[in-house]
């Protein structure tokens, strides 16, 4: 080979490396935008976590009516998961995400001026469409498309980064609310409307920004989806024939219940004989929220470094053991250990959430029905949203005090172990498939 040929080869290799690095950089930029989108779009729906009393006053509604609003939202989510996946297979995810952000923001502007319960019901139903039907599966599919061989860290960054964005925006929002109501002495209604406008305009701005970002990787997938001629029943039958997909569904179903258990930490800390006040219990559980970036991002990177399924198995088993320890913890009389336990459970919970969607890449789902697969997993995997609050309510009312929560945590710990078993079976199938391919 001549000197000029060697120089050309070196130049081509250098250009190839530069292009690969640029492509990787573009993927992380797109991921960052998706993290911002996922972190900004949902908080406006759940302002009741911080401003429930203010909402009741501003909108002149009662607790029962507020419950109807969120019940309608949850119902729309449940019925939207499957069609959301179907839609994400036929329309470029970026376009769906842009529509969702702008639509959610515009509904938020209306929300700030809502003056009647029927108007609020329309807004919440609209949010069910813009954050459920057109957003959920589109985000998951888009991350799956750009992650390539970094599924663990990309989904970990999605969940952990989303939690960080939510915490940061919530901090800014409560600062604005406090400034308007305490410093300037204006009413709570004025402060609340300012908070709503902040979230609404952030969503609209992100939607416009994403609309301007080029998305070359999505073109091939969109063209393939348009060429796909199969109907939904045929596609569902094809998905049903993939055992690994059912195992991932079982893992999501069990792992999501561990997340639900964290909602009951605050009342358990107050009623479990720990001697903690509402403020102390609230502070501990608020600190747990800041474990989301650590658990989600850390779990994702560990999953790519070692094995996604192995890290998930470990996290599920440790979560089950930790819940059992939490059940027995009233006898320990050590608040320092209690805080550590709650924070450790937070890390495990968010590691589980950050990893289970990364397993989708191991299921060999055809790209043209990947969105439908996400919808199918979501319908079954997130079904605890429907029955788990009822189970929790039954135990805590039938067995008042700490006992009801302890029984509930015991059931969730058992489900976490079942999730670990499903993950072990999945690991075995993946290992056998890999061995058979050699």
C-alpha positions in Angstrom: 0.0 0.0 0.0 1.4 3.4 -1.0 1.9 6.3 1.3 -1.0 8.2 -0.2 -3.3 5.2 0.3 -2.3 4.9 3.9 -3.0 8.6 4.4 -6.4 8.2 2.8 -7.2 5.1 5.0 -6.1 7.0 8.1 -8.2 10.0 7.0 -11.3 7.8 6.3 -10.9 6.1 9.7 -10.6 9.5 11.5 -13.6 10.8 9.7 -15.6 7.6 10.6 -14.7 8.0 14.3 -15.6 11.7 14.2 -19.0 10.8 12.6 -19.6 8.1 15.2 -18.8 10.6 18.0 -21.0 13.2 16.5 -23.9 10.7 16.1 -23.4 9.6 19.7 -23.5 13.3 20.8 -26.7 13.9 18.8 -28.3 10.9 20.5 -27.5 12.3 23.9 -28.8 15.7 22.9 -32.1 14.1 21.8 -32.2 12.1 25.1 -31.7 15.3 27.1 -34.7 16.9 25.2 -36.8 13.8 26.0 -35.8 14.0 29.6 -36.8 17.6 29.8 -40.1 16.8 28.0 -41.0 13.9 30.4 -39.9 15.9 33.4 -42.0 18.9 32.5 -45.2 17.4 31.1 -46.5 15.5 34.1 -46.1 17.8 37.1 -48.8 20.2 35.9 -51.3 17.3 36.1 -50.3 16.4 39.7 -50.1 19.8 41.4 -52.4 18.4 44.0 -49.4 16.8 45.7 -48.3 20.3 46.9 -51.3 22.6 46.2 -54.4 20.5 46.9 -55.9 22.8 49.5 -55.2 25.8 47.2 -56.8 24.0 44.2 -60.0 23.3 46.2 -60.2 27.0 47.1 -59.3 28.4 43.6 -61.7 26.1 41.7 -64.4 26.0 44.4 -64.6 22.2 44.3 -64.6 19.6 47.1 -62.5 16.5 47.7 -64.9 14.2 46.0 -64.9 16.3 42.8 -61.1 16.4 42.9 -61.2 12.6 43.1 -63.5 12.4 40.1 -61.1 14.5 38.1 -58.1 12.2 38.8 -60.3 9.1 38.4 -61.2 10.3 34.9 -57.5 10.9 34.2 -56.4 7.5 35.4 -59.2 5.8 33.4 -58.1 7.5 30.2 -54.5 6.5 30.9 -55.5 2.9 31.2 -57.5 2.8 28.0 -54.9 4.8 26.1 -51.9 2.6 26.6 -52.6 0.2 23.8 -53.7 2.7 21.2 -50.8 4.9 22.3 -48.4 2.1 21.1 -50.3 1.6 17.9 -50.1 5.3 17.2 -46.4 5.5 17.9 -45.8 2.8 15.3 -47.5 4.9 12.6 -46.6 8.5 13.4 -43.0 9.7 14.1 -42.6 9.8 17.9 -41.1 13.2 17.7 -44.2 14.7 16.2 -46.4 13.0 18.8 -44.2 14.3 21.6 -44.3 17.9 20.2 -48.1 17.7 19.9 -48.3 16.4 23.5 -46.2 19.1 24.9 -47.9 22.0 23.1 -51.4 20.5 23.8 -50.7 20.0 27.5 -49.3 23.5 27.8 -52.3 25.1 26.0 -54.7 23.1 28.3 -52.6 24.4 31.2 -53.3 28.0 30.1 -57.0 27.2 30.1 -56.6 25.4 33.4 -55.4 28.6 35.0 -58.6 30.3 34.1 -61.1 27.5 34.6 -64.1 28.6 36.6 -66.4 25.5 36.6 -66.2 21.8 37.4 -67.3 20.7 33.9 -64.5 22.8 32.3 -62.0 21.1 34.7 -63.3 17.7 33.6 -62.8 18.6 30.0 -59.2 19.8 30.7 -58.3 16.6 32.6 -59.8 14.4 29.8 -57.7 16.5 27.4 -54.6 15.8 29.5 -55.4 12.1 29.4 -55.1 12.3 25.6 -52.0 14.6 25.4 -50.0 12.8 28.1 -51.4 9.3 27.6 -52.5 8.6 24.1 -50.0 10.7 22.2 -47.1 10.9 24.7 -46.3 7.8 26.7 -45.5 5.1 24.1 -43.9 7.7 21.8 -41.3 8.6 24.5 -40.5 5.0 25.4 -40.2 4.0 21.7 -38.1 7.1 20.9 -35.6 6.3 23.7 -35.5 2.7 22.6 -34.7 3.8 19.0 -31.8 6.2 19.9 -30.3 4.1 22.8 -28.7 1.5 20.4 -26.5 -0.6 22.7 -26.9 1.7 25.7 -30.4 0.7 26.7 -29.7 0.6 30.4 -28.1 4.0 30.8 -30.5 5.7 28.4 -33.6 4.5 30.2 -31.9 5.1 33.6 -31.1 8.6 32.5 -34.7 9.1 31.3 -36.2 8.1 34.6 -33.6 9.6 36.9 -33.3 12.8 34.8 -37.0 13.1 34.7 -37.1 12.9 38.5 -34.4 15.5 38.8 -36.2 17.9 36.4 -39.5 17.4 38.3 -37.7 18.2 41.6 -36.0 21.3 40.2 -39.2 22.6 38.7 -41.1 21.9 41.9 -38.5 23.9 43.9 -38.8 26.9 41.5 -42.6 26.7 41.5 -42.9 26.7 45.3 -40.4 29.6 45.4 -42.6 31.6 43.1 -45.7 30.7 45.0 -44.1 31.7 48.3 -42.8 35.0 46.8 -46.2 35.9 45.5 -48.2 34.9 48.6 -45.8 35.8 51.4 -43.5 38.5 50.1 -46.0 40.4 47.9 -49.0 39.5 50.1 -51.2 38.4 47.2 -53.8 35.7 47.4 -53.1 32.0 47.0 -55.1 32.0 43.8 -52.7 34.4 42.2 -49.7 32.3 43.2 -51.3 29.1 42.0 -52.1 30.6 38.6 -48.5 31.8 38.3 -47.3 28.2 39.0 -49.6 26.8 36.4 -48.5 29.3 33.8 -44.8 28.4 34.5 -45.4 24.8 33.8 -47.7 25.5 30.8 -45.3 27.8 29.0 -42.3 25.5 29.7 -44.3 22.7 28.0 -45.2 24.9 25.0 -41.6 26.1 24.7 -40.2 22.5 24.7 -42.8 21.4 22.2 -41.7 24.2 19.8 -38.0 23.4 20.4 -38.4 19.6 19.7 -40.3 20.5 16.5 -37.2 22.3 15.3 -34.8 19.4 16.1 -34.0 17.1 13.1 -34.7 13.5 13.7 -33.1 11.5 10.9 -33.2 8.1 12.7 -36.9 8.2 12.9 -37.4 8.4 9.1 -36.6 4.8 8.4 -38.7 3.5 11.2 -41.7 5.7 10.1 -41.4 4.5 6.4 -41.2 0.9 7.6 -44.3 1.4 9.7 -46.2 2.9 6.8 -45.3 -0.1 4.6 -46.4 -2.5 7.3 -49.8 -3.9 6.2 -50.7 -6.1 9.1 -53.8 -5.3 11.3 -53.8 -4.9 15.0 -55.0 -8.4 15.8 -52.3 -9.9 13.7 -49.7 -7.8 15.4 -51.0 -8.6 18.8 -50.9 -12.3 18.0 -47.3 -11.9 16.9 -46.4 -10.1 20.2 -48.2 -12.8 22.2 -45.9 -15.4 20.7 -42.8 -13.8 22.2 -42.3 -15.3 25.7 -39.7 -12.8 26.7 -42.3 -10.0 26.2 -44.6 -11.6 28.8 -41.7 -12.0 31.2 -40.9 -8.3 30.9 -44.6 -7.5 31.4 -44.5 -9.6 34.6 -41.4 -7.7 35.8 -43.0 -4.3 35.2 -46.2 -5.5 36.9 -44.2 -6.6 40.0 -41.7 -3.8 40.0 -44.3 -1.1 39.7 -45.9 -2.3 42.9 -42.7 -1.6 44.7 -43.0 2.0 43.5 -46.6 2.2 44.7 -45.4 1.1 48.2 -43.4 4.3 48.6 -46.6 6.3 48.5 -47.4 4.8 51.9 -44.1 5.6 53.6 -45.2 8.9 55.1 -48.4 7.7 56.9 -46.6 4.5 58.1 -43.8 6.6 59.6 -46.4 8.7 61.4 -48.6 5.8 62.6 -46.0 3.0 63.0 -44.8 3.9 66.5 -41.7 5.7 65.4 -42.7 8.9 67.3 -42.3 11.0 64.1 -44.4 14.1 63.4 -46.1 14.8 60.1 -43.3 17.3 59.3 -40.6 14.8 60.1 -42.2 12.0 58.1 -42.8 14.4 55.2 -39.2 15.5 55.3 -37.9 12.0 55.1 -40.2 11.0 52.3 -39.3 14.2 50.4 -35.6 13.3 50.7 -36.5 10.0 49.2 -37.6 11.8 46.0 -34.1 13.0 45.5 -32.9 9.4 45.3 -34.6 9.1 41.9 -31.6 10.5 39.9 -29.2 8.4 41.9 -31.2 5.2 41.5 -32.4 5.7 37.9 -29.1 6.9 36.5 -26.9 4.6 38.6 -29.0 1.5 38.0 -28.9 2.2 34.2 -25.1 2.6 34.1 -24.6 -0.5 36.2 -27.0 -2.4 33.9 -24.9 -1.5 30.9 -21.7 -2.2 32.7 -22.6 -5.6 34.0 -26.1 -6.9 33.0 -29.5 -5.2 33.0 -31.3 -8.3 34.1 -28.8 -9.2 36.8 -28.9 -5.7 38.3 -32.7 -5.8 38.2 -32.8 -9.1 40.0 -30.5 -7.8 42.7 -32.6 -4.6 43.1 -35.9 -6.5 43.3 -34.5 -9.0 45.9 -33.0 -6.2 48.0 -36.3 -4.2 47.8 -38.2 -7.2 49.1 -35.7 -7.7 52.0 -35.7 -3.9 52.7 -39.5 -3.9 52.9 -39.5 -6.8 55.4 -36.9 -4.8 57.5 -39.2 -1.8 57.3 -42.1 -3.9 58.6 -39.9 -4.9 61.6 -38.3 -1.5 62.1 -40.7 -0.1 64.8 -38.8 -2.3 67.2 -35.4 -0.9 66.3 -35.8 2.6 67.9 -33.2 4.1 65.6 -34.4 7.0 63.4 -31.0 7.2 61.7 -31.3 3.7 60.5 -34.9 4.4 59.5 -33.9 7.3 57.4 -31.2 5.2 55.7 -33.7 2.4 55.1 -36.2 4.7 53.4 -33.6 6.4 51.3 -32.1 3.0 50.3 -35.6 1.8 49.3 -35.9 4.9 47.2 -32.7 4.2 45.4 -33.8 0.6 44.7 -37.3 1.6 43.6 -36.0 4.1 41.0 -33.3 1.7 39.8 -36.0 -0.8 39.1 -38.1 1.8 37.2 -35.0 2.9 35.3 -34.2 -0.7 34.2 -37.3 -2.6 33.4 -38.0 -0.7 30.1 -34.4 -1.3 29.0 -35.3 -5.0 28.8 -37.5 -4.4 25.8 -34.5 -4.4 23.6 -33.8 -8.0 24.5 -37.2 -9.3 23.4 -36.5 -9.2 19.6 -39.7 -7.2 19.0 -40.0 -6.2 15.3 -39.4 -2.4 15.0 -42.7 -1.8 13.2 -44.7 -3.0 16.2 -42.4 -1.8 19.0 -44.9 0.9 20.0 -47.7 -1.7 20.2 -45.5 -3.8 22.4 -44.9 -0.9 24.8 -48.7 -0.3 24.9 -49.4 -3.9 25.7 -46.8 -4.0 28.5 -48.1 -0.8 29.9 -51.8 -1.9 30.0 -50.9 -5.0 32.0 -47.8 -3.8 33.8 -49.4 -0.6 35.1 -52.7 -2.2 36.1 -51.8 -1.9 39.8 -52.9 1.7 39.4 -56.4 0.3 39.4 -56.4 -2.2 42.2 -53.5 -1.4 44.5 -55.1 1.7 46.1 -58.1 -0.4 46.9 -55.9 -3.2 48.4 -54.0 -0.5 50.4 -57.3 1.1 51.6 -58.7 -2.3 52.7 -55.7 -3.3 54.8 -55.3 0.1 56.5 -59.0 0.4 57.3 -59.4 -3.3 58.4 -56.2 -3.2 60.5 -55.8 0.3 61.8 -52.4 1.7 62.7 -49.1 0.2 61.7 -50.4 -3.4 61.2 -52.4 -2.5 58.0 -49.3 -0.9 56.4 -47.2 -3.9 57.5 -49.5 -6.4 55.8 -49.6 -4.2 52.7 -45.7 -3.9 52.6 -45.5 -7.7 53.1 -47.7 -8.3 50.0 -45.6 -5.9 47.9 -42.4 -7.6 49.1 -43.8 -10.9 47.9 -44.6 -9.4 44.5 -41.0 -8.0 44.3 -39.7 -11.6 44.8 -42.1 -12.8 42.1 -40.7 -10.1 39.8 -37.2 -11.4 40.6 -38.3 -14.9 39.7 -39.6 -13.6 36.4 -36.3 -11.9 35.8 -34.4 -15.1 36.6 -36.5 -16.9 34.0 -35.9 -14.2 31.5 -32.1 -14.3 32.1 -32.2 -18.1 31.6 -34.1 -17.7 28.2 -31.7 -15.0 27.0 -28.7 -17.1 28.0 -30.1 -20.1 26.1 -30.9 -18.0 23.1 -27.5 -16.6 23.0 -25.9 -20.0 23.4 -28.0 -21.4 20.6 -27.0 -18.6 18.3 -23.3 -19.5 18.6 
